Amino acid sequence: MSVSVLKVPAYKILLEQLYNVHKCDNSKSTPYQKWDITLHPINNDKNTLNKHTLSVSNVWIQGYVTEILNDDSVLVNDETALALVNGISKIPKAKKSLQAGDYVMVIGYILAAGSKQCTLPVKHEDFAQNKICAKLKAIKVTDISKNTNCRTGDWWRYEVADAQSHILQTTNNS
C-alpha cells in the first residue's frame, strides 16, 4: 500500500539547500519522487563530518512573493534563492489574496530541484542574481505578513537551522 505525498512530512529548509540536491532512486519504494538534501547544524559549520543527508519529498519554506506569474504560479524568494511555486489556483485563500511583497509560508512537493533542472519561465532582469533552485507544487500556502514575529523573515534562517540541528541530533543518537 502506497502512502500519499500529502501524508509525508515537510522539512524546513532554506532554498539554497536545493541547489545541490540529488534525485533518489526510489522507483520501487514510493510513487512520488524523493530528493537527497544536505542538512547543516545550527552553527553553520559546513565541515563534511557534520553533514547529514536526508531524503525529502515535501519542503516547508518561507519567503516573499516576488512576482505573481499567473493565476497558478508565483515566485518566492527566501533571500537565499528563488522557488517557482505552482498549484496556487487549487488553494482557495491563496488564490484570492496573494500579492507581490507578501511574506508567505509554503509547504510544497518538490517537482524539480537543482541549478540545472530549473529555469525561469519568464525573462526578468531582477532575477539575474537569484536563480530559481526549485519548482514546487503547493500543498499549503499561508500569508503570514501580518504576524509581526514572521513578517521580516529574520527568524526563518534560525528556525531552519534549529530544526535541522534537531534532526541531526536525533539521527546521531540512534
Rosetta constraint file for C-alpha pairs under 8 A:
AtomPair CA 2 CA 30 HARMONIC 6.47 0.50
AtomPair CA 2 CA 31 HARMONIC 6.95 0.50
AtomPair CA 3 CA 7 HARMONIC 6.75 0.50
AtomPair CA 3 CA 8 HARMONIC 7.60 0.50
AtomPair CA 3 CA 30 HARMONIC 7.41 0.50
AtomPair CA 4 CA 8 HARMONIC 7.06 0.50
AtomPair CA 5 CA 32 HARMONIC 6.73 0.50
AtomPair CA 5 CA 57 HARMONIC 7.56 0.50
AtomPair CA 5 CA 58 HARMONIC 7.74 0.50
AtomPair CA 5 CA 109 HARMONIC 7.70 0.50
AtomPair CA 6 CA 139 HARMONIC 7.57 0.50
AtomPair CA 8 CA 57 HARMONIC 7.39 0.50
AtomPair CA 8 CA 58 HARMONIC 6.91 0.50
AtomPair CA 9 CA 58 HARMONIC 6.45 0.50
AtomPair CA 9 CA 59 HARMONIC 7.99 0.50
AtomPair CA 10 CA 56 HARMONIC 7.57 0.50
AtomPair CA 10 CA 57 HARMONIC 7.40 0.50
AtomPair CA 10 CA 58 HARMONIC 4.47 0.50
AtomPair CA 10 CA 59 HARMONIC 4.48 0.50
AtomPair CA 10 CA 60 HARMONIC 5.58 0.50
AtomPair CA 10 CA 107 HARMONIC 6.70 0.50
AtomPair CA 10 CA 108 HARMONIC 7.72 0.50
AtomPair CA 11 CA 56 HARMONIC 7.31 0.50
AtomPair CA 11 CA 58 HARMONIC 6.59 0.50
AtomPair CA 11 CA 59 HARMONIC 4.75 0.50
AtomPair CA 11 CA 60 HARMONIC 5.48 0.50
AtomPair CA 12 CA 59 HARMONIC 5.98 0.50
AtomPair CA 12 CA 60 HARMONIC 4.62 0.50
AtomPair CA 12 CA 61 HARMONIC 6.13 0.50
AtomPair CA 12 CA 160 HARMONIC 5.42 0.50
AtomPair CA 12 CA 163 HARMONIC 6.92 0.50
AtomPair CA 12 CA 164 HARMONIC 7.58 0.50
AtomPair CA 13 CA 17 HARMONIC 6.84 0.50
AtomPair CA 13 CA 59 HARMONIC 6.65 0.50
AtomPair CA 13 CA 60 HARMONIC 6.32 0.50
AtomPair CA 13 CA 61 HARMONIC 6.03 0.50
AtomPair CA 13 CA 160 HARMONIC 5.72 0.50
AtomPair CA 14 CA 18 HARMONIC 7.80 0.50
AtomPair CA 14 CA 61 HARMONIC 6.64 0.50
AtomPair CA 14 CA 78 HARMONIC 7.04 0.50
AtomPair CA 14 CA 80 HARMONIC 6.82 0.50
AtomPair CA 14 CA 157 HARMONIC 7.12 0.50
AtomPair CA 14 CA 160 HARMONIC 7.00 0.50
AtomPair CA 15 CA 19 HARMONIC 7.62 0.50
AtomPair CA 15 CA 61 HARMONIC 7.27 0.50
AtomPair CA 15 CA 78 HARMONIC 6.73 0.50
AtomPair CA 15 CA 80 HARMONIC 6.09 0.50
AtomPair CA 15 CA 81 HARMONIC 5.38 0.50
AtomPair CA 15 CA 82 HARMONIC 6.79 0.50
AtomPair CA 15 CA 83 HARMONIC 7.17 0.50
AtomPair CA 15 CA 133 HARMONIC 6.85 0.50
AtomPair CA 15 CA 134 HARMONIC 7.55 0.50
AtomPair CA 16 CA 80 HARMONIC 5.35 0.50
AtomPair CA 16 CA 81 HARMONIC 5.44 0.50
AtomPair CA 16 CA 133 HARMONIC 7.06 0.50
AtomPair CA 17 CA 21 HARMONIC 7.32 0.50
AtomPair CA 17 CA 37 HARMONIC 6.77 0.50
AtomPair CA 17 CA 38 HARMONIC 6.92 0.50
AtomPair CA 17 CA 39 HARMONIC 7.89 0.50
AtomPair CA 18 CA 37 HARMONIC 6.86 0.50
AtomPair CA 18 CA 113 HARMONIC 5.87 0.50
AtomPair CA 18 CA 114 HARMONIC 5.61 0.50
AtomPair CA 18 CA 133 HARMONIC 5.88 0.50
AtomPair CA 18 CA 134 HARMONIC 6.56 0.50
AtomPair CA 19 CA 113 HARMONIC 6.73 0.50
AtomPair CA 19 CA 114 HARMONIC 4.18 0.50
AtomPair CA 19 CA 115 HARMONIC 5.13 0.50
AtomPair CA 19 CA 133 HARMONIC 5.37 0.50
AtomPair CA 19 CA 134 HARMONIC 7.82 0.50
AtomPair CA 20 CA 37 HARMONIC 7.53 0.50
AtomPair CA 20 CA 114 HARMONIC 5.48 0.50
AtomPair CA 20 CA 115 HARMONIC 7.19 0.50
AtomPair CA 21 CA 35 HARMONIC 6.28 0.50
AtomPair CA 21 CA 36 HARMONIC 5.52 0.50
AtomPair CA 21 CA 37 HARMONIC 5.17 0.50
AtomPair CA 21 CA 38 HARMONIC 7.46 0.50
AtomPair CA 21 CA 113 HARMONIC 6.77 0.50
AtomPair CA 21 CA 114 HARMONIC 5.83 0.50
AtomPair CA 22 CA 35 HARMONIC 5.53 0.50
AtomPair CA 22 CA 36 HARMONIC 5.20 0.50
AtomPair CA 22 CA 37 HARMONIC 7.17 0.50
AtomPair CA 22 CA 114 HARMONIC 7.76 0.50
AtomPair CA 23 CA 33 HARMONIC 7.36 0.50
AtomPair CA 23 CA 34 HARMONIC 6.19 0.50
AtomPair CA 23 CA 35 HARMONIC 4.55 0.50
AtomPair CA 23 CA 36 HARMONIC 6.31 0.50
AtomPair CA 24 CA 33 HARMONIC 7.25 0.50
AtomPair CA 24 CA 34 HARMONIC 5.41 0.50
AtomPair CA 24 CA 35 HARMONIC 5.31 0.50
AtomPair CA 24 CA 36 HARMONIC 6.32 0.50
AtomPair CA 24 CA 55 HARMONIC 7.45 0.50
AtomPair CA 25 CA 34 HARMONIC 7.89 0.50
AtomPair CA 26 CA 30 HARMONIC 6.18 0.50
AtomPair CA 26 CA 33 HARMONIC 6.99 0.50
AtomPair CA 26 CA 34 HARMONIC 6.96 0.50
AtomPair CA 27 CA 31 HARMONIC 7.09 0.50
AtomPair CA 32 CA 57 HARMONIC 7.47 0.50
AtomPair CA 33 CA 57 HARMONIC 6.26 0.50
AtomPair CA 33 CA 110 HARMONIC 7.79 0.50
AtomPair CA 33 CA 111 HARMONIC 7.91 0.50
AtomPair CA 34 CA 55 HARMONIC 5.89 0.50
AtomPair CA 34 CA 56 HARMONIC 5.28 0.50
AtomPair CA 34 CA 57 HARMONIC 4.74 0.50
AtomPair CA 35 CA 54 HARMONIC 7.96 0.50
AtomPair CA 35 CA 55 HARMONIC 5.24 0.50
AtomPair CA 35 CA 56 HARMONIC 5.26 0.50
AtomPair CA 35 CA 57 HARMONIC 6.23 0.50
AtomPair CA 36 CA 53 HARMONIC 5.96 0.50
AtomPair CA 36 CA 54 HARMONIC 5.43 0.50
AtomPair CA 36 CA 55 HARMONIC 4.43 0.50
AtomPair CA 36 CA 56 HARMONIC 6.41 0.50
AtomPair CA 37 CA 53 HARMONIC 5.44 0.50
AtomPair CA 37 CA 54 HARMONIC 5.39 0.50
AtomPair CA 37 CA 55 HARMONIC 6.31 0.50
AtomPair CA 37 CA 56 HARMONIC 7.11 0.50
AtomPair CA 38 CA 51 HARMONIC 6.41 0.50
AtomPair CA 38 CA 52 HARMONIC 5.63 0.50
AtomPair CA 38 CA 53 HARMONIC 4.49 0.50
AtomPair CA 38 CA 54 HARMONIC 6.43 0.50
AtomPair CA 39 CA 51 HARMONIC 5.90 0.50
AtomPair CA 39 CA 52 HARMONIC 5.39 0.50
AtomPair CA 39 CA 53 HARMONIC 6.13 0.50
AtomPair CA 39 CA 54 HARMONIC 7.16 0.50
AtomPair CA 39 CA 164 HARMONIC 6.16 0.50
AtomPair CA 39 CA 168 HARMONIC 7.72 0.50
AtomPair CA 40 CA 44 HARMONIC 5.97 0.50
AtomPair CA 40 CA 45 HARMONIC 6.94 0.50
AtomPair CA 40 CA 46 HARMONIC 6.57 0.50
AtomPair CA 40 CA 50 HARMONIC 6.85 0.50
AtomPair CA 40 CA 51 HARMONIC 5.61 0.50
AtomPair CA 40 CA 52 HARMONIC 7.13 0.50
AtomPair CA 40 CA 161 HARMONIC 7.16 0.50
AtomPair CA 40 CA 164 HARMONIC 6.64 0.50
AtomPair CA 40 CA 165 HARMONIC 7.05 0.50
AtomPair CA 41 CA 45 HARMONIC 6.60 0.50
AtomPair CA 41 CA 50 HARMONIC 6.92 0.50
AtomPair CA 41 CA 51 HARMONIC 7.57 0.50
AtomPair CA 41 CA 161 HARMONIC 6.27 0.50
AtomPair CA 41 CA 162 HARMONIC 7.62 0.50
AtomPair CA 41 CA 164 HARMONIC 6.31 0.50
AtomPair CA 41 CA 165 HARMONIC 4.65 0.50
AtomPair CA 41 CA 168 HARMONIC 7.05 0.50
AtomPair CA 42 CA 158 HARMONIC 7.58 0.50
AtomPair CA 42 CA 161 HARMONIC 4.63 0.50
AtomPair CA 42 CA 162 HARMONIC 5.66 0.50
AtomPair CA 42 CA 164 HARMONIC 7.30 0.50
AtomPair CA 42 CA 165 HARMONIC 5.50 0.50
AtomPair CA 43 CA 161 HARMONIC 7.98 0.50
AtomPair CA 44 CA 161 HARMONIC 7.77 0.50
AtomPair CA 45 CA 50 HARMONIC 7.18 0.50
AtomPair CA 46 CA 50 HARMONIC 6.91 0.50
AtomPair CA 46 CA 51 HARMONIC 7.03 0.50
AtomPair CA 47 CA 51 HARMONIC 6.88 0.50
AtomPair CA 52 CA 168 HARMONIC 6.88 0.50
AtomPair CA 57 CA 109 HARMONIC 5.74 0.50
AtomPair CA 57 CA 110 HARMONIC 5.81 0.50
AtomPair CA 58 CA 107 HARMONIC 6.84 0.50
AtomPair CA 58 CA 108 HARMONIC 5.42 0.50
AtomPair CA 58 CA 109 HARMONIC 4.40 0.50
AtomPair CA 58 CA 110 HARMONIC 6.06 0.50
AtomPair CA 59 CA 107 HARMONIC 5.65 0.50
AtomPair CA 59 CA 108 HARMONIC 5.57 0.50
AtomPair CA 59 CA 109 HARMONIC 6.52 0.50
AtomPair CA 59 CA 110 HARMONIC 7.23 0.50
AtomPair CA 60 CA 105 HARMONIC 7.14 0.50
AtomPair CA 60 CA 106 HARMONIC 5.71 0.50
AtomPair CA 60 CA 107 HARMONIC 4.46 0.50
AtomPair CA 60 CA 108 HARMONIC 6.65 0.50
AtomPair CA 61 CA 78 HARMONIC 7.54 0.50
AtomPair CA 61 CA 105 HARMONIC 5.90 0.50
AtomPair CA 61 CA 106 HARMONIC 5.31 0.50
AtomPair CA 61 CA 107 HARMONIC 6.47 0.50
AtomPair CA 62 CA 76 HARMONIC 7.98 0.50
AtomPair CA 62 CA 78 HARMONIC 6.04 0.50
AtomPair CA 62 CA 103 HARMONIC 7.14 0.50
AtomPair CA 62 CA 104 HARMONIC 5.54 0.50
AtomPair CA 62 CA 105 HARMONIC 4.45 0.50
AtomPair CA 62 CA 106 HARMONIC 6.13 0.50
AtomPair CA 62 CA 153 HARMONIC 7.49 0.50
AtomPair CA 62 CA 156 HARMONIC 7.08 0.50
AtomPair CA 63 CA 76 HARMONIC 5.75 0.50
AtomPair CA 63 CA 77 HARMONIC 5.11 0.50
AtomPair CA 63 CA 78 HARMONIC 4.04 0.50
AtomPair CA 63 CA 79 HARMONIC 7.30 0.50
AtomPair CA 63 CA 103 HARMONIC 5.43 0.50
AtomPair CA 63 CA 104 HARMONIC 5.59 0.50
AtomPair CA 63 CA 105 HARMONIC 6.84 0.50
AtomPair CA 63 CA 153 HARMONIC 6.77 0.50
AtomPair CA 64 CA 76 HARMONIC 5.38 0.50
AtomPair CA 64 CA 77 HARMONIC 5.22 0.50
AtomPair CA 64 CA 78 HARMONIC 6.35 0.50
AtomPair CA 64 CA 100 HARMONIC 7.55 0.50
AtomPair CA 64 CA 101 HARMONIC 5.64 0.50
AtomPair CA 64 CA 102 HARMONIC 5.51 0.50
AtomPair CA 64 CA 103 HARMONIC 4.40 0.50
AtomPair CA 64 CA 104 HARMONIC 6.12 0.50
AtomPair CA 65 CA 74 HARMONIC 6.65 0.50
AtomPair CA 65 CA 75 HARMONIC 5.76 0.50
AtomPair CA 65 CA 76 HARMONIC 4.57 0.50
AtomPair CA 65 CA 77 HARMONIC 6.51 0.50
AtomPair CA 65 CA 98 HARMONIC 7.93 0.50
AtomPair CA 65 CA 99 HARMONIC 6.92 0.50
AtomPair CA 65 CA 100 HARMONIC 4.96 0.50
AtomPair CA 65 CA 101 HARMONIC 5.26 0.50
AtomPair CA 65 CA 102 HARMONIC 5.44 0.50
AtomPair CA 65 CA 103 HARMONIC 6.41 0.50
AtomPair CA 65 CA 104 HARMONIC 7.01 0.50
AtomPair CA 66 CA 74 HARMONIC 7.43 0.50
AtomPair CA 66 CA 75 HARMONIC 5.39 0.50
AtomPair CA 66 CA 76 HARMONIC 5.57 0.50
AtomPair CA 66 CA 77 HARMONIC 6.25 0.50
AtomPair CA 66 CA 100 HARMONIC 5.39 0.50
AtomPair CA 66 CA 101 HARMONIC 6.11 0.50
AtomPair CA 67 CA 74 HARMONIC 5.73 0.50
AtomPair CA 67 CA 75 HARMONIC 5.30 0.50
AtomPair CA 67 CA 76 HARMONIC 7.52 0.50
AtomPair CA 67 CA 99 HARMONIC 7.85 0.50
AtomPair CA 67 CA 100 HARMONIC 5.26 0.50
AtomPair CA 67 CA 101 HARMONIC 7.99 0.50
AtomPair CA 68 CA 73 HARMONIC 6.35 0.50
AtomPair CA 68 CA 74 HARMONIC 4.42 0.50
AtomPair CA 68 CA 75 HARMONIC 6.50 0.50
AtomPair CA 68 CA 99 HARMONIC 7.03 0.50
AtomPair CA 68 CA 100 HARMONIC 6.37 0.50
AtomPair CA 69 CA 73 HARMONIC 5.44 0.50
AtomPair CA 69 CA 74 HARMONIC 5.35 0.50
AtomPair CA 69 CA 75 HARMONIC 7.30 0.50
AtomPair CA 70 CA 74 HARMONIC 7.17 0.50
AtomPair CA 71 CA 88 HARMONIC 7.07 0.50
AtomPair CA 71 CA 89 HARMONIC 6.00 0.50
AtomPair CA 71 CA 95 HARMONIC 7.06 0.50
AtomPair CA 72 CA 86 HARMONIC 5.66 0.50
AtomPair CA 72 CA 87 HARMONIC 5.26 0.50
AtomPair CA 72 CA 88 HARMONIC 4.64 0.50
AtomPair CA 72 CA 89 HARMONIC 4.75 0.50
AtomPair CA 72 CA 90 HARMONIC 7.87 0.50
AtomPair CA 72 CA 95 HARMONIC 7.67 0.50
AtomPair CA 73 CA 84 HARMONIC 6.85 0.50
AtomPair CA 73 CA 85 HARMONIC 5.50 0.50
AtomPair CA 73 CA 86 HARMONIC 4.46 0.50
AtomPair CA 73 CA 87 HARMONIC 6.50 0.50
AtomPair CA 73 CA 88 HARMONIC 5.97 0.50
AtomPair CA 73 CA 89 HARMONIC 7.98 0.50
AtomPair CA 74 CA 84 HARMONIC 5.95 0.50
AtomPair CA 74 CA 85 HARMONIC 5.37 0.50
AtomPair CA 74 CA 86 HARMONIC 6.80 0.50
AtomPair CA 74 CA 88 HARMONIC 7.69 0.50
AtomPair CA 75 CA 82 HARMONIC 6.56 0.50
AtomPair CA 75 CA 83 HARMONIC 5.69 0.50
AtomPair CA 75 CA 84 HARMONIC 4.74 0.50
AtomPair CA 75 CA 85 HARMONIC 6.16 0.50
AtomPair CA 76 CA 82 HARMONIC 5.56 0.50
AtomPair CA 76 CA 83 HARMONIC 5.27 0.50
AtomPair CA 76 CA 84 HARMONIC 6.52 0.50
AtomPair CA 76 CA 85 HARMONIC 7.14 0.50
AtomPair CA 77 CA 81 HARMONIC 5.81 0.50
AtomPair CA 77 CA 82 HARMONIC 4.54 0.50
AtomPair CA 77 CA 83 HARMONIC 6.61 0.50
AtomPair CA 78 CA 82 HARMONIC 6.79 0.50
AtomPair CA 78 CA 153 HARMONIC 7.76 0.50
AtomPair CA 80 CA 130 HARMONIC 7.74 0.50
AtomPair CA 81 CA 130 HARMONIC 5.46 0.50
AtomPair CA 81 CA 131 HARMONIC 6.20 0.50
AtomPair CA 81 CA 132 HARMONIC 6.36 0.50
AtomPair CA 81 CA 133 HARMONIC 6.59 0.50
AtomPair CA 82 CA 130 HARMONIC 6.24 0.50
AtomPair CA 82 CA 131 HARMONIC 6.04 0.50
AtomPair CA 82 CA 132 HARMONIC 4.53 0.50
AtomPair CA 82 CA 133 HARMONIC 6.14 0.50
AtomPair CA 82 CA 134 HARMONIC 7.30 0.50
AtomPair CA 83 CA 132 HARMONIC 5.30 0.50
AtomPair CA 83 CA 133 HARMONIC 6.00 0.50
AtomPair CA 83 CA 134 HARMONIC 4.92 0.50
AtomPair CA 83 CA 135 HARMONIC 5.75 0.50
AtomPair CA 83 CA 136 HARMONIC 7.06 0.50
AtomPair CA 84 CA 132 HARMONIC 6.89 0.50
AtomPair CA 84 CA 134 HARMONIC 6.34 0.50
AtomPair CA 84 CA 135 HARMONIC 4.76 0.50
AtomPair CA 84 CA 136 HARMONIC 6.21 0.50
AtomPair CA 85 CA 108 HARMONIC 7.81 0.50
AtomPair CA 85 CA 135 HARMONIC 5.91 0.50
AtomPair CA 85 CA 136 HARMONIC 4.81 0.50
AtomPair CA 85 CA 137 HARMONIC 5.85 0.50
AtomPair CA 85 CA 138 HARMONIC 6.17 0.50
AtomPair CA 86 CA 135 HARMONIC 7.34 0.50
AtomPair CA 86 CA 136 HARMONIC 6.06 0.50
AtomPair CA 86 CA 137 HARMONIC 4.90 0.50
AtomPair CA 86 CA 138 HARMONIC 5.93 0.50
AtomPair CA 87 CA 91 HARMONIC 7.37 0.50
AtomPair CA 87 CA 137 HARMONIC 5.52 0.50
AtomPair CA 87 CA 138 HARMONIC 5.24 0.50
AtomPair CA 87 CA 139 HARMONIC 7.86 0.50
AtomPair CA 88 CA 94 HARMONIC 6.38 0.50
AtomPair CA 88 CA 95 HARMONIC 5.70 0.50
AtomPair CA 88 CA 138 HARMONIC 6.27 0.50
AtomPair CA 88 CA 141 HARMONIC 7.76 0.50
AtomPair CA 89 CA 94 HARMONIC 7.59 0.50
AtomPair CA 89 CA 95 HARMONIC 5.16 0.50
AtomPair CA 90 CA 95 HARMONIC 7.41 0.50
AtomPair CA 91 CA 95 HARMONIC 5.97 0.50
AtomPair CA 91 CA 138 HARMONIC 7.99 0.50
AtomPair CA 91 CA 139 HARMONIC 7.83 0.50
AtomPair CA 91 CA 140 HARMONIC 7.04 0.50
AtomPair CA 91 CA 141 HARMONIC 7.24 0.50
AtomPair CA 92 CA 96 HARMONIC 6.49 0.50
AtomPair CA 93 CA 97 HARMONIC 6.20 0.50
AtomPair CA 93 CA 142 HARMONIC 7.95 0.50
AtomPair CA 94 CA 98 HARMONIC 5.47 0.50
AtomPair CA 94 CA 141 HARMONIC 6.12 0.50
AtomPair CA 94 CA 142 HARMONIC 6.72 0.50
AtomPair CA 94 CA 143 HARMONIC 7.49 0.50
AtomPair CA 98 CA 102 HARMONIC 6.74 0.50
AtomPair CA 98 CA 143 HARMONIC 7.21 0.50
AtomPair CA 102 CA 143 HARMONIC 6.50 0.50
AtomPair CA 102 CA 144 HARMONIC 7.69 0.50
AtomPair CA 102 CA 145 HARMONIC 5.78 0.50
AtomPair CA 103 CA 143 HARMONIC 5.97 0.50
AtomPair CA 103 CA 144 HARMONIC 5.69 0.50
AtomPair CA 103 CA 145 HARMONIC 4.75 0.50
AtomPair CA 103 CA 150 HARMONIC 7.95 0.50
AtomPair CA 103 CA 151 HARMONIC 5.83 0.50
AtomPair CA 103 CA 152 HARMONIC 7.62 0.50
AtomPair CA 103 CA 153 HARMONIC 7.71 0.50
AtomPair CA 104 CA 141 HARMONIC 6.74 0.50
AtomPair CA 104 CA 142 HARMONIC 5.52 0.50
AtomPair CA 104 CA 143 HARMONIC 4.44 0.50
AtomPair CA 104 CA 144 HARMONIC 5.34 0.50
AtomPair CA 104 CA 145 HARMONIC 6.80 0.50
AtomPair CA 105 CA 140 HARMONIC 7.91 0.50
AtomPair CA 105 CA 141 HARMONIC 5.72 0.50
AtomPair CA 105 CA 142 HARMONIC 5.24 0.50
AtomPair CA 105 CA 143 HARMONIC 6.49 0.50
AtomPair CA 105 CA 144 HARMONIC 6.70 0.50
AtomPair CA 106 CA 138 HARMONIC 6.78 0.50
AtomPair CA 106 CA 139 HARMONIC 7.55 0.50
AtomPair CA 106 CA 140 HARMONIC 5.73 0.50
AtomPair CA 106 CA 141 HARMONIC 4.59 0.50
AtomPair CA 106 CA 142 HARMONIC 6.63 0.50
AtomPair CA 107 CA 138 HARMONIC 6.16 0.50
AtomPair CA 107 CA 139 HARMONIC 5.53 0.50
AtomPair CA 107 CA 140 HARMONIC 5.10 0.50
AtomPair CA 107 CA 141 HARMONIC 6.51 0.50
AtomPair CA 108 CA 136 HARMONIC 5.34 0.50
AtomPair CA 108 CA 137 HARMONIC 5.16 0.50
AtomPair CA 108 CA 138 HARMONIC 4.39 0.50
AtomPair CA 108 CA 139 HARMONIC 5.01 0.50
AtomPair CA 108 CA 140 HARMONIC 6.83 0.50
AtomPair CA 109 CA 136 HARMONIC 5.35 0.50
AtomPair CA 109 CA 137 HARMONIC 5.07 0.50
AtomPair CA 109 CA 138 HARMONIC 6.60 0.50
AtomPair CA 109 CA 139 HARMONIC 7.00 0.50
AtomPair CA 110 CA 134 HARMONIC 7.02 0.50
AtomPair CA 110 CA 135 HARMONIC 6.20 0.50
AtomPair CA 110 CA 136 HARMONIC 4.70 0.50
AtomPair CA 110 CA 137 HARMONIC 6.55 0.50
AtomPair CA 111 CA 134 HARMONIC 7.48 0.50
AtomPair CA 111 CA 135 HARMONIC 5.40 0.50
AtomPair CA 111 CA 136 HARMONIC 5.33 0.50
AtomPair CA 111 CA 137 HARMONIC 6.50 0.50
AtomPair CA 112 CA 117 HARMONIC 6.24 0.50
AtomPair CA 112 CA 118 HARMONIC 6.60 0.50
AtomPair CA 112 CA 134 HARMONIC 5.56 0.50
AtomPair CA 112 CA 135 HARMONIC 5.09 0.50
AtomPair CA 112 CA 136 HARMONIC 7.11 0.50
AtomPair CA 113 CA 117 HARMONIC 5.87 0.50
AtomPair CA 113 CA 118 HARMONIC 6.31 0.50
AtomPair CA 113 CA 133 HARMONIC 5.59 0.50
AtomPair CA 113 CA 134 HARMONIC 4.22 0.50
AtomPair CA 113 CA 135 HARMONIC 6.35 0.50
AtomPair CA 114 CA 118 HARMONIC 6.58 0.50
AtomPair CA 114 CA 133 HARMONIC 5.26 0.50
AtomPair CA 114 CA 134 HARMONIC 6.46 0.50
AtomPair CA 115 CA 131 HARMONIC 7.57 0.50
AtomPair CA 115 CA 132 HARMONIC 7.24 0.50
AtomPair CA 115 CA 133 HARMONIC 5.37 0.50
AtomPair CA 117 CA 133 HARMONIC 7.85 0.50
AtomPair CA 117 CA 134 HARMONIC 7.98 0.50
AtomPair CA 118 CA 132 HARMONIC 6.00 0.50
AtomPair CA 118 CA 133 HARMONIC 5.94 0.50
AtomPair CA 118 CA 134 HARMONIC 6.09 0.50
AtomPair CA 118 CA 135 HARMONIC 6.84 0.50
AtomPair CA 119 CA 131 HARMONIC 7.96 0.50
AtomPair CA 119 CA 132 HARMONIC 6.47 0.50
AtomPair CA 120 CA 131 HARMONIC 7.76 0.50
AtomPair CA 120 CA 132 HARMONIC 6.46 0.50
AtomPair CA 124 CA 128 HARMONIC 7.37 0.50
AtomPair CA 127 CA 131 HARMONIC 6.50 0.50
AtomPair CA 144 CA 150 HARMONIC 6.68 0.50
AtomPair CA 144 CA 151 HARMONIC 6.41 0.50
AtomPair CA 145 CA 150 HARMONIC 6.94 0.50
AtomPair CA 145 CA 151 HARMONIC 4.62 0.50
AtomPair CA 146 CA 151 HARMONIC 6.51 0.50
AtomPair CA 147 CA 151 HARMONIC 5.80 0.50
AtomPair CA 148 CA 152 HARMONIC 7.78 0.50
AtomPair CA 149 CA 155 HARMONIC 7.82 0.50
AtomPair CA 150 CA 154 HARMONIC 7.40 0.50
AtomPair CA 150 CA 155 HARMONIC 6.94 0.50
AtomPair CA 150 CA 156 HARMONIC 7.59 0.50
AtomPair CA 153 CA 157 HARMONIC 7.78 0.50
AtomPair CA 155 CA 159 HARMONIC 6.16 0.50
AtomPair CA 156 CA 160 HARMONIC 6.14 0.50
AtomPair CA 157 CA 161 HARMONIC 6.21 0.50
AtomPair CA 158 CA 162 HARMONIC 6.00 0.50
AtomPair CA 159 CA 163 HARMONIC 6.15 0.50
AtomPair CA 160 CA 164 HARMONIC 6.09 0.50
AtomPair CA 161 CA 165 HARMONIC 5.99 0.50
AtomPair CA 162 CA 166 HARMONIC 6.25 0.50
AtomPair CA 163 CA 167 HARMONIC 6.45 0.50
AtomPair CA 164 CA 168 HARMONIC 6.20 0.50
AtomPair CA 165 CA 169 HARMONIC 6.12 0.50
AtomPair CA 166 CA 170 HARMONIC 6.11 0.50
AtomPair CA 167 CA 171 HARMONIC 6.20 0.50
AtomPair CA 168 CA 172 HARMONIC 6.00 0.50
AtomPair CA 169 CA 173 HARMONIC 6.10 0.50
AtomPair CA 170 CA 174 HARMONIC 6.44 0.50
